[in-house]
Structure formats: C-alpha cells, structure tokens
Amino acid sequence: MPSKKEPLIDKALLDILACPVCKSDVKLIDLRGKRKSAKEKNWDGKLVCTNKKCGIVYPIEDGIPIMLPPELR
C-alpha cells in the first residue's frame, strides 16, 4: 500500500484509466487519512466516473483499483 506521501495511483496509469461501463474519464479521490463511511472502511481511495449520467464509483483497495462494474463485484 502506498504511503500518504506517495501518489495513490501513478499519474501515467490514471491518465489511461477509463470507466469500463461508459468509457468516460475517471477522477481520483484519495481517502488515506480521512474519515470514511462504513461502506468505504477498507478503501484507500476511489475512482469516480466523470460522466454525470454514469457516476459509478470504483474502490481502491491496498493501492489496487477495482475496475469492475458494480454487478460483477
């Protein structure tokens, strides 16, 4: 797991990641050191689809983005 000083996801990887459902860009939300909801208790962060009609959230666990559509998790 990356430390708080390291980026959660490498910028080059973030630049090529896309929502697998609608193919839109995703934005990174770093949750390390922040209060988390019960649903996000094990998440280091999350990737959120930038398409407002889609808006799917993909968790990042132990530094690994889980880019599966919700129905496959």
N, C-alpha and C positions, 0 to 999 in steps of 0.2 A: 504494500500500500504506500502511495507517495506521501511524503511528509507535507505539512502545511506550507512549507517554503517552496516545494516543487509544484509545478503545474499539475493539476489533477489528470489532465489528458494533454498529450503533446499537441502543439498548435497545428502541426502538419496533418495529424490524424483528424483533429477537429475540423479542419478545412475540407476534408473529403467525406466526412460522415454526413449522411442524409437520412431522413425519416424513411424507414423501409415501407411504410404504408402509402405515403403520398409523394415521396421523393423531394420534399422541401428541405431546406437547411435546418439544422438544429442549433440551439444555443445552450451553452454550458452554465449550470448553476452549481457552484461549489458549496457544499454543506458542511465541510470539515470545520469543526469547532463551533458550529451554530446549533441552536436548539432545533430539534427535529420532531416531527409528529410521529405517532406510534407507527404509522404506515412506512415512514422513511427511516426507522430506527437503525437499520444496518447500512444505510446509503451514505457513501462518501460525497455524493453529488447526484445530479440528474441532468439529462439532456432533454430539452423540451422542443418539440417541433414548432417552427416559427409560423407555420400556416394556421391562422386563427380557426379555420374550419376543422382542422385535424387536432392540433394541440396535444398530441399524445406525449406522455412523459415516460422516458426510459431511464431506469435507475443505473447508477454506477456503484458497483459493489467491489470492494477491495481493489479499486483502481480500474476495474473492467466494466465497460459499458455493456449493458444487457439490451441489445437492439432487436428484441423480439416483439412483434405485435402483442398487445395485451391478451388476446385469445390464445396465444401459444405459450404464455408464461406459466 
